[in-house]
Amino acid sequence: MQTNKVKELLAVPNLHCVHTVDTAKLAAELNKRAQQLRTQPLQVMVQVNTSAEESKSGVDPAGCAALCAEIASSYPQLSLQGLMCIGKYSSAEGGADDDFACLVRCREEVASVLQRDSGSLTLSMGMSHDFETAIAAGATHVRVGSTIFGSRAPKV
């Protein structure tokens, strides 16, 4: 998510949670705008690039705990709910999913750093093609829009 879109996003009525926080800069902007536009802290999830794909956004797994600690300690208008990843499309075909296992490890590290029970941090992982694998790996949220609504039309 781009920081220049934060004000517009936070104007959305009934906004519940932002799943795509991947930098301290974005967290700072969300916090600043939330102070101006919201009465309650905004729930956020940190997006982790577990697949190391350049085409995907997200904090590197090695920096995940530090970003989460910064959010928890420095941004009072943000409430850290958990972590999110978008795994490699092909990784779900082989059974055990390395991307989901990586996110579970990140959650354990974040929980340790924040002195929280790991179960208090949600995991948003898995999409229509791999949600069963994600649930087996510990997902608490799955994104299954194309199963419900159908595939998106190609961009022209």
MODELLER restraints for C-alpha pairs under 7 A, 6 or more apart:
rsr = mdl.restraints
at = mdl.atoms
rsr.add(forms.Gaussian(group=physical.xy_distance, feature=features.Distance(at['CA:1:A'], at['CA:20:A']), mean=6.44, stdev=0.5))
rsr.add(forms.Gaussian(group=physical.xy_distance, feature=features.Distance(at['CA:3:A'], at['CA:26:A']), mean=5.57, stdev=0.5))
rsr.add(forms.Gaussian(group=physical.xy_distance, feature=features.Distance(at['CA:3:A'], at['CA:29:A']), mean=6.47, stdev=0.5))
rsr.add(forms.Gaussian(group=physical.xy_distance, feature=features.Distance(at['CA:6:A'], at['CA:30:A']), mean=6.23, stdev=0.5))
rsr.add(forms.Gaussian(group=physical.xy_distance, feature=features.Distance(at['CA:7:A'], at['CA:33:A']), mean=6.24, stdev=0.5))
rsr.add(forms.Gaussian(group=physical.xy_distance, feature=features.Distance(at['CA:10:A'], at['CA:34:A']), mean=6.99, stdev=0.5))
rsr.add(forms.Gaussian(group=physical.xy_distance, feature=features.Distance(at['CA:10:A'], at['CA:37:A']), mean=7.00, stdev=0.5))
rsr.add(forms.Gaussian(group=physical.xy_distance, feature=features.Distance(at['CA:16:A'], at['CA:43:A']), mean=6.56, stdev=0.5))
rsr.add(forms.Gaussian(group=physical.xy_distance, feature=features.Distance(at['CA:17:A'], at['CA:42:A']), mean=6.41, stdev=0.5))
rsr.add(forms.Gaussian(group=physical.xy_distance, feature=features.Distance(at['CA:17:A'], at['CA:43:A']), mean=4.65, stdev=0.5))
rsr.add(forms.Gaussian(group=physical.xy_distance, feature=features.Distance(at['CA:17:A'], at['CA:44:A']), mean=5.36, stdev=0.5))
rsr.add(forms.Gaussian(group=physical.xy_distance, feature=features.Distance(at['CA:18:A'], at['CA:43:A']), mean=6.48, stdev=0.5))
rsr.add(forms.Gaussian(group=physical.xy_distance, feature=features.Distance(at['CA:18:A'], at['CA:44:A']), mean=4.79, stdev=0.5))
rsr.add(forms.Gaussian(group=physical.xy_distance, feature=features.Distance(at['CA:18:A'], at['CA:45:A']), mean=6.22, stdev=0.5))
rsr.add(forms.Gaussian(group=physical.xy_distance, feature=features.Distance(at['CA:19:A'], at['CA:44:A']), mean=5.78, stdev=0.5))
rsr.add(forms.Gaussian(group=physical.xy_distance, feature=features.Distance(at['CA:19:A'], at['CA:45:A']), mean=4.52, stdev=0.5))
rsr.add(forms.Gaussian(group=physical.xy_distance, feature=features.Distance(at['CA:19:A'], at['CA:46:A']), mean=6.38, stdev=0.5))
rsr.add(forms.Gaussian(group=physical.xy_distance, feature=features.Distance(at['CA:19:A'], at['CA:47:A']), mean=6.55, stdev=0.5))
rsr.add(forms.Gaussian(group=physical.xy_distance, feature=features.Distance(at['CA:19:A'], at['CA:84:A']), mean=6.50, stdev=0.5))
rsr.add(forms.Gaussian(group=physical.xy_distance, feature=features.Distance(at['CA:20:A'], at['CA:45:A']), mean=6.36, stdev=0.5))
rsr.add(forms.Gaussian(group=physical.xy_distance, feature=features.Distance(at['CA:20:A'], at['CA:46:A']), mean=5.97, stdev=0.5))
rsr.add(forms.Gaussian(group=physical.xy_distance, feature=features.Distance(at['CA:20:A'], at['CA:47:A']), mean=5.03, stdev=0.5))
rsr.add(forms.Gaussian(group=physical.xy_distance, feature=features.Distance(at['CA:21:A'], at['CA:27:A']), mean=6.41, stdev=0.5))
rsr.add(forms.Gaussian(group=physical.xy_distance, feature=features.Distance(at['CA:21:A'], at['CA:44:A']), mean=6.86, stdev=0.5))
rsr.add(forms.Gaussian(group=physical.xy_distance, feature=features.Distance(at['CA:21:A'], at['CA:45:A']), mean=6.14, stdev=0.5))
rsr.add(forms.Gaussian(group=physical.xy_distance, feature=features.Distance(at['CA:21:A'], at['CA:46:A']), mean=4.70, stdev=0.5))
rsr.add(forms.Gaussian(group=physical.xy_distance, feature=features.Distance(at['CA:21:A'], at['CA:47:A']), mean=5.60, stdev=0.5))
rsr.add(forms.Gaussian(group=physical.xy_distance, feature=features.Distance(at['CA:22:A'], at['CA:46:A']), mean=5.64, stdev=0.5))
rsr.add(forms.Gaussian(group=physical.xy_distance, feature=features.Distance(at['CA:22:A'], at['CA:47:A']), mean=5.25, stdev=0.5))
rsr.add(forms.Gaussian(group=physical.xy_distance, feature=features.Distance(at['CA:22:A'], at['CA:48:A']), mean=6.96, stdev=0.5))
rsr.add(forms.Gaussian(group=physical.xy_distance, feature=features.Distance(at['CA:22:A'], at['CA:58:A']), mean=4.86, stdev=0.5))
rsr.add(forms.Gaussian(group=physical.xy_distance, feature=features.Distance(at['CA:22:A'], at['CA:59:A']), mean=5.03, stdev=0.5))
rsr.add(forms.Gaussian(group=physical.xy_distance, feature=features.Distance(at['CA:23:A'], at['CA:59:A']), mean=6.73, stdev=0.5))
rsr.add(forms.Gaussian(group=physical.xy_distance, feature=features.Distance(at['CA:24:A'], at['CA:67:A']), mean=6.48, stdev=0.5))
rsr.add(forms.Gaussian(group=physical.xy_distance, feature=features.Distance(at['CA:27:A'], at['CA:71:A']), mean=6.78, stdev=0.5))
rsr.add(forms.Gaussian(group=physical.xy_distance, feature=features.Distance(at['CA:28:A'], at['CA:75:A']), mean=6.86, stdev=0.5))
rsr.add(forms.Gaussian(group=physical.xy_distance, feature=features.Distance(at['CA:31:A'], at['CA:75:A']), mean=5.79, stdev=0.5))
rsr.add(forms.Gaussian(group=physical.xy_distance, feature=features.Distance(at['CA:31:A'], at['CA:77:A']), mean=5.18, stdev=0.5))
rsr.add(forms.Gaussian(group=physical.xy_distance, feature=features.Distance(at['CA:31:A'], at['CA:78:A']), mean=5.98, stdev=0.5))
rsr.add(forms.Gaussian(group=physical.xy_distance, feature=features.Distance(at['CA:34:A'], at['CA:42:A']), mean=6.83, stdev=0.5))
rsr.add(forms.Gaussian(group=physical.xy_distance, feature=features.Distance(at['CA:34:A'], at['CA:77:A']), mean=6.05, stdev=0.5))
rsr.add(forms.Gaussian(group=physical.xy_distance, feature=features.Distance(at['CA:35:A'], at['CA:77:A']), mean=6.22, stdev=0.5))
rsr.add(forms.Gaussian(group=physical.xy_distance, feature=features.Distance(at['CA:41:A'], at['CA:77:A']), mean=4.32, stdev=0.5))
rsr.add(forms.Gaussian(group=physical.xy_distance, feature=features.Distance(at['CA:41:A'], at['CA:78:A']), mean=5.08, stdev=0.5))
rsr.add(forms.Gaussian(group=physical.xy_distance, feature=features.Distance(at['CA:41:A'], at['CA:79:A']), mean=5.93, stdev=0.5))
rsr.add(forms.Gaussian(group=physical.xy_distance, feature=features.Distance(at['CA:42:A'], at['CA:77:A']), mean=6.11, stdev=0.5))
rsr.add(forms.Gaussian(group=physical.xy_distance, feature=features.Distance(at['CA:42:A'], at['CA:78:A']), mean=4.84, stdev=0.5))
rsr.add(forms.Gaussian(group=physical.xy_distance, feature=features.Distance(at['CA:42:A'], at['CA:79:A']), mean=5.83, stdev=0.5))
rsr.add(forms.Gaussian(group=physical.xy_distance, feature=features.Distance(at['CA:43:A'], at['CA:78:A']), mean=5.87, stdev=0.5))
rsr.add(forms.Gaussian(group=physical.xy_distance, feature=features.Distance(at['CA:43:A'], at['CA:79:A']), mean=4.65, stdev=0.5))
rsr.add(forms.Gaussian(group=physical.xy_distance, feature=features.Distance(at['CA:43:A'], at['CA:80:A']), mean=6.02, stdev=0.5))
rsr.add(forms.Gaussian(group=physical.xy_distance, feature=features.Distance(at['CA:43:A'], at['CA:81:A']), mean=6.14, stdev=0.5))
rsr.add(forms.Gaussian(group=physical.xy_distance, feature=features.Distance(at['CA:44:A'], at['CA:78:A']), mean=6.49, stdev=0.5))
rsr.add(forms.Gaussian(group=physical.xy_distance, feature=features.Distance(at['CA:44:A'], at['CA:79:A']), mean=5.96, stdev=0.5))
rsr.add(forms.Gaussian(group=physical.xy_distance, feature=features.Distance(at['CA:44:A'], at['CA:80:A']), mean=5.15, stdev=0.5))
rsr.add(forms.Gaussian(group=physical.xy_distance, feature=features.Distance(at['CA:44:A'], at['CA:81:A']), mean=5.73, stdev=0.5))
rsr.add(forms.Gaussian(group=physical.xy_distance, feature=features.Distance(at['CA:45:A'], at['CA:80:A']), mean=6.01, stdev=0.5))
rsr.add(forms.Gaussian(group=physical.xy_distance, feature=features.Distance(at['CA:45:A'], at['CA:81:A']), mean=5.52, stdev=0.5))
rsr.add(forms.Gaussian(group=physical.xy_distance, feature=features.Distance(at['CA:45:A'], at['CA:82:A']), mean=4.84, stdev=0.5))
rsr.add(forms.Gaussian(group=physical.xy_distance, feature=features.Distance(at['CA:45:A'], at['CA:83:A']), mean=4.98, stdev=0.5))
rsr.add(forms.Gaussian(group=physical.xy_distance, feature=features.Distance(at['CA:45:A'], at['CA:84:A']), mean=6.28, stdev=0.5))
rsr.add(forms.Gaussian(group=physical.xy_distance, feature=features.Distance(at['CA:46:A'], at['CA:82:A']), mean=6.49, stdev=0.5))
rsr.add(forms.Gaussian(group=physical.xy_distance, feature=features.Distance(at['CA:46:A'], at['CA:83:A']), mean=4.76, stdev=0.5))
rsr.add(forms.Gaussian(group=physical.xy_distance, feature=features.Distance(at['CA:46:A'], at['CA:84:A']), mean=5.96, stdev=0.5))
rsr.add(forms.Gaussian(group=physical.xy_distance, feature=features.Distance(at['CA:47:A'], at['CA:58:A']), mean=4.72, stdev=0.5))
rsr.add(forms.Gaussian(group=physical.xy_distance, feature=features.Distance(at['CA:47:A'], at['CA:59:A']), mean=6.30, stdev=0.5))
rsr.add(forms.Gaussian(group=physical.xy_distance, feature=features.Distance(at['CA:47:A'], at['CA:83:A']), mean=5.88, stdev=0.5))
rsr.add(forms.Gaussian(group=physical.xy_distance, feature=features.Distance(at['CA:47:A'], at['CA:84:A']), mean=4.63, stdev=0.5))
rsr.add(forms.Gaussian(group=physical.xy_distance, feature=features.Distance(at['CA:47:A'], at['CA:85:A']), mean=5.57, stdev=0.5))
rsr.add(forms.Gaussian(group=physical.xy_distance, feature=features.Distance(at['CA:48:A'], at['CA:58:A']), mean=4.34, stdev=0.5))
rsr.add(forms.Gaussian(group=physical.xy_distance, feature=features.Distance(at['CA:48:A'], at['CA:59:A']), mean=4.75, stdev=0.5))
rsr.add(forms.Gaussian(group=physical.xy_distance, feature=features.Distance(at['CA:48:A'], at['CA:60:A']), mean=6.05, stdev=0.5))
rsr.add(forms.Gaussian(group=physical.xy_distance, feature=features.Distance(at['CA:48:A'], at['CA:61:A']), mean=6.07, stdev=0.5))
rsr.add(forms.Gaussian(group=physical.xy_distance, feature=features.Distance(at['CA:48:A'], at['CA:64:A']), mean=6.85, stdev=0.5))
rsr.add(forms.Gaussian(group=physical.xy_distance, feature=features.Distance(at['CA:48:A'], at['CA:83:A']), mean=6.94, stdev=0.5))
rsr.add(forms.Gaussian(group=physical.xy_distance, feature=features.Distance(at['CA:48:A'], at['CA:84:A']), mean=6.07, stdev=0.5))
rsr.add(forms.Gaussian(group=physical.xy_distance, feature=features.Distance(at['CA:48:A'], at['CA:85:A']), mean=5.25, stdev=0.5))
rsr.add(forms.Gaussian(group=physical.xy_distance, feature=features.Distance(at['CA:49:A'], at['CA:56:A']), mean=6.62, stdev=0.5))
rsr.add(forms.Gaussian(group=physical.xy_distance, feature=features.Distance(at['CA:49:A'], at['CA:57:A']), mean=6.12, stdev=0.5))
rsr.add(forms.Gaussian(group=physical.xy_distance, feature=features.Distance(at['CA:49:A'], at['CA:58:A']), mean=4.36, stdev=0.5))
rsr.add(forms.Gaussian(group=physical.xy_distance, feature=features.Distance(at['CA:49:A'], at['CA:59:A']), mean=5.64, stdev=0.5))
rsr.add(forms.Gaussian(group=physical.xy_distance, feature=features.Distance(at['CA:49:A'], at['CA:60:A']), mean=5.56, stdev=0.5))
rsr.add(forms.Gaussian(group=physical.xy_distance, feature=features.Distance(at['CA:49:A'], at['CA:61:A']), mean=6.71, stdev=0.5))
rsr.add(forms.Gaussian(group=physical.xy_distance, feature=features.Distance(at['CA:49:A'], at['CA:85:A']), mean=6.22, stdev=0.5))
rsr.add(forms.Gaussian(group=physical.xy_distance, feature=features.Distance(at['CA:50:A'], at['CA:61:A']), mean=6.31, stdev=0.5))
rsr.add(forms.Gaussian(group=physical.xy_distance, feature=features.Distance(at['CA:50:A'], at['CA:85:A']), mean=6.51, stdev=0.5))
rsr.add(forms.Gaussian(group=physical.xy_distance, feature=features.Distance(at['CA:50:A'], at['CA:87:A']), mean=6.71, stdev=0.5))
rsr.add(forms.Gaussian(group=physical.xy_distance, feature=features.Distance(at['CA:50:A'], at['CA:99:A']), mean=5.16, stdev=0.5))
rsr.add(forms.Gaussian(group=physical.xy_distance, feature=features.Distance(at['CA:50:A'], at['CA:102:A']), mean=6.19, stdev=0.5))
rsr.add(forms.Gaussian(group=physical.xy_distance, feature=features.Distance(at['CA:50:A'], at['CA:103:A']), mean=6.72, stdev=0.5))
rsr.add(forms.Gaussian(group=physical.xy_distance, feature=features.Distance(at['CA:51:A'], at['CA:87:A']), mean=6.00, stdev=0.5))
rsr.add(forms.Gaussian(group=physical.xy_distance, feature=features.Distance(at['CA:51:A'], at['CA:88:A']), mean=6.06, stdev=0.5))
rsr.add(forms.Gaussian(group=physical.xy_distance, feature=features.Distance(at['CA:51:A'], at['CA:99:A']), mean=5.91, stdev=0.5))
rsr.add(forms.Gaussian(group=physical.xy_distance, feature=features.Distance(at['CA:61:A'], at['CA:106:A']), mean=6.51, stdev=0.5))
rsr.add(forms.Gaussian(group=physical.xy_distance, feature=features.Distance(at['CA:64:A'], at['CA:106:A']), mean=6.79, stdev=0.5))
rsr.add(forms.Gaussian(group=physical.xy_distance, feature=features.Distance(at['CA:65:A'], at['CA:109:A']), mean=6.31, stdev=0.5))
rsr.add(forms.Gaussian(group=physical.xy_distance, feature=features.Distance(at['CA:65:A'], at['CA:110:A']), mean=4.69, stdev=0.5))
rsr.add(forms.Gaussian(group=physical.xy_distance, feature=features.Distance(at['CA:65:A'], at['CA:113:A']), mean=6.83, stdev=0.5))
rsr.add(forms.Gaussian(group=physical.xy_distance, feature=features.Distance(at['CA:68:A'], at['CA:110:A']), mean=6.80, stdev=0.5))
rsr.add(forms.Gaussian(group=physical.xy_distance, feature=features.Distance(at['CA:69:A'], at['CA:114:A']), mean=6.44, stdev=0.5))
rsr.add(forms.Gaussian(group=physical.xy_distance, feature=features.Distance(at['CA:72:A'], at['CA:80:A']), mean=6.45, stdev=0.5))
rsr.add(forms.Gaussian(group=physical.xy_distance, feature=features.Distance(at['CA:81:A'], at['CA:121:A']), mean=5.56, stdev=0.5))
rsr.add(forms.Gaussian(group=physical.xy_distance, feature=features.Distance(at['CA:81:A'], at['CA:122:A']), mean=6.03, stdev=0.5))
rsr.add(forms.Gaussian(group=physical.xy_distance, feature=features.Distance(at['CA:82:A'], at['CA:121:A']), mean=4.33, stdev=0.5))
rsr.add(forms.Gaussian(group=physical.xy_distance, feature=features.Distance(at['CA:82:A'], at['CA:122:A']), mean=4.37, stdev=0.5))
rsr.add(forms.Gaussian(group=physical.xy_distance, feature=features.Distance(at['CA:82:A'], at['CA:123:A']), mean=5.85, stdev=0.5))
rsr.add(forms.Gaussian(group=physical.xy_distance, feature=features.Distance(at['CA:83:A'], at['CA:122:A']), mean=6.29, stdev=0.5))
rsr.add(forms.Gaussian(group=physical.xy_distance, feature=features.Distance(at['CA:83:A'], at['CA:123:A']), mean=5.15, stdev=0.5))
rsr.add(forms.Gaussian(group=physical.xy_distance, feature=features.Distance(at['CA:83:A'], at['CA:124:A']), mean=6.20, stdev=0.5))
rsr.add(forms.Gaussian(group=physical.xy_distance, feature=features.Distance(at['CA:84:A'], at['CA:123:A']), mean=5.82, stdev=0.5))
rsr.add(forms.Gaussian(group=physical.xy_distance, feature=features.Distance(at['CA:84:A'], at['CA:124:A']), mean=4.48, stdev=0.5))
rsr.add(forms.Gaussian(group=physical.xy_distance, feature=features.Distance(at['CA:84:A'], at['CA:125:A']), mean=5.78, stdev=0.5))
rsr.add(forms.Gaussian(group=physical.xy_distance, feature=features.Distance(at['CA:85:A'], at['CA:124:A']), mean=6.57, stdev=0.5))
rsr.add(forms.Gaussian(group=physical.xy_distance, feature=features.Distance(at['CA:85:A'], at['CA:125:A']), mean=5.38, stdev=0.5))
rsr.add(forms.Gaussian(group=physical.xy_distance, feature=features.Distance(at['CA:86:A'], at['CA:125:A']), mean=6.28, stdev=0.5))
rsr.add(forms.Gaussian(group=physical.xy_distance, feature=features.Distance(at['CA:86:A'], at['CA:126:A']), mean=6.87, stdev=0.5))
rsr.add(forms.Gaussian(group=physical.xy_distance, feature=features.Distance(at['CA:87:A'], at['CA:99:A']), mean=5.31, stdev=0.5))
rsr.add(forms.Gaussian(group=physical.xy_distance, feature=features.Distance(at['CA:87:A'], at['CA:100:A']), mean=6.99, stdev=0.5))
rsr.add(forms.Gaussian(group=physical.xy_distance, feature=features.Distance(at['CA:91:A'], at['CA:97:A']), mean=5.86, stdev=0.5))
rsr.add(forms.Gaussian(group=physical.xy_distance, feature=features.Distance(at['CA:92:A'], at['CA:130:A']), mean=5.71, stdev=0.5))
rsr.add(forms.Gaussian(group=physical.xy_distance, feature=features.Distance(at['CA:92:A'], at['CA:133:A']), mean=6.75, stdev=0.5))
rsr.add(forms.Gaussian(group=physical.xy_distance, feature=features.Distance(at['CA:100:A'], at['CA:125:A']), mean=6.86, stdev=0.5))
rsr.add(forms.Gaussian(group=physical.xy_distance, feature=features.Distance(at['CA:100:A'], at['CA:134:A']), mean=6.51, stdev=0.5))
rsr.add(forms.Gaussian(group=physical.xy_distance, feature=features.Distance(at['CA:100:A'], at['CA:137:A']), mean=6.38, stdev=0.5))
rsr.add(forms.Gaussian(group=physical.xy_distance, feature=features.Distance(at['CA:101:A'], at['CA:137:A']), mean=6.83, stdev=0.5))
rsr.add(forms.Gaussian(group=physical.xy_distance, feature=features.Distance(at['CA:107:A'], at['CA:118:A']), mean=6.37, stdev=0.5))
rsr.add(forms.Gaussian(group=physical.xy_distance, feature=features.Distance(at['CA:107:A'], at['CA:121:A']), mean=6.94, stdev=0.5))
rsr.add(forms.Gaussian(group=physical.xy_distance, feature=features.Distance(at['CA:108:A'], at['CA:118:A']), mean=5.81, stdev=0.5))
rsr.add(forms.Gaussian(group=physical.xy_distance, feature=features.Distance(at['CA:111:A'], at['CA:117:A']), mean=5.91, stdev=0.5))
rsr.add(forms.Gaussian(group=physical.xy_distance, feature=features.Distance(at['CA:111:A'], at['CA:118:A']), mean=5.03, stdev=0.5))
rsr.add(forms.Gaussian(group=physical.xy_distance, feature=features.Distance(at['CA:122:A'], at['CA:140:A']), mean=5.72, stdev=0.5))
rsr.add(forms.Gaussian(group=physical.xy_distance, feature=features.Distance(at['CA:123:A'], at['CA:139:A']), mean=5.00, stdev=0.5))
rsr.add(forms.Gaussian(group=physical.xy_distance, feature=features.Distance(at['CA:123:A'], at['CA:140:A']), mean=5.23, stdev=0.5))
rsr.add(forms.Gaussian(group=physical.xy_distance, feature=features.Distance(at['CA:123:A'], at['CA:141:A']), mean=6.16, stdev=0.5))
rsr.add(forms.Gaussian(group=physical.xy_distance, feature=features.Distance(at['CA:124:A'], at['CA:139:A']), mean=5.84, stdev=0.5))
rsr.add(forms.Gaussian(group=physical.xy_distance, feature=features.Distance(at['CA:124:A'], at['CA:140:A']), mean=6.07, stdev=0.5))
rsr.add(forms.Gaussian(group=physical.xy_distance, feature=features.Distance(at['CA:124:A'], at['CA:141:A']), mean=4.42, stdev=0.5))
rsr.add(forms.Gaussian(group=physical.xy_distance, feature=features.Distance(at['CA:124:A'], at['CA:142:A']), mean=5.74, stdev=0.5))
rsr.add(forms.Gaussian(group=physical.xy_distance, feature=features.Distance(at['CA:125:A'], at['CA:134:A']), mean=5.97, stdev=0.5))
rsr.add(forms.Gaussian(group=physical.xy_distance, feature=features.Distance(at['CA:125:A'], at['CA:139:A']), mean=5.77, stdev=0.5))
rsr.add(forms.Gaussian(group=physical.xy_distance, feature=features.Distance(at['CA:125:A'], at['CA:141:A']), mean=6.43, stdev=0.5))
rsr.add(forms.Gaussian(group=physical.xy_distance, feature=features.Distance(at['CA:125:A'], at['CA:142:A']), mean=5.55, stdev=0.5))
rsr.add(forms.Gaussian(group=physical.xy_distance, feature=features.Distance(at['CA:126:A'], at['CA:134:A']), mean=4.95, stdev=0.5))
rsr.add(forms.Gaussian(group=physical.xy_distance, feature=features.Distance(at['CA:126:A'], at['CA:142:A']), mean=5.11, stdev=0.5))
rsr.add(forms.Gaussian(group=physical.xy_distance, feature=features.Distance(at['CA:126:A'], at['CA:143:A']), mean=6.20, stdev=0.5))
rsr.add(forms.Gaussian(group=physical.xy_distance, feature=features.Distance(at['CA:127:A'], at['CA:142:A']), mean=5.84, stdev=0.5))
rsr.add(forms.Gaussian(group=physical.xy_distance, feature=features.Distance(at['CA:127:A'], at['CA:143:A']), mean=4.64, stdev=0.5))
rsr.add(forms.Gaussian(group=physical.xy_distance, feature=features.Distance(at['CA:127:A'], at['CA:144:A']), mean=5.10, stdev=0.5))
rsr.add(forms.Gaussian(group=physical.xy_distance, feature=features.Distance(at['CA:128:A'], at['CA:143:A']), mean=6.55, stdev=0.5))
rsr.add(forms.Gaussian(group=physical.xy_distance, feature=features.Distance(at['CA:128:A'], at['CA:144:A']), mean=4.34, stdev=0.5))
rsr.add(forms.Gaussian(group=physical.xy_distance, feature=features.Distance(at['CA:128:A'], at['CA:145:A']), mean=6.92, stdev=0.5))
rsr.add(forms.Gaussian(group=physical.xy_distance, feature=features.Distance(at['CA:128:A'], at['CA:146:A']), mean=6.30, stdev=0.5))
rsr.add(forms.Gaussian(group=physical.xy_distance, feature=features.Distance(at['CA:128:A'], at['CA:147:A']), mean=5.67, stdev=0.5))
rsr.add(forms.Gaussian(group=physical.xy_distance, feature=features.Distance(at['CA:131:A'], at['CA:142:A']), mean=6.12, stdev=0.5))
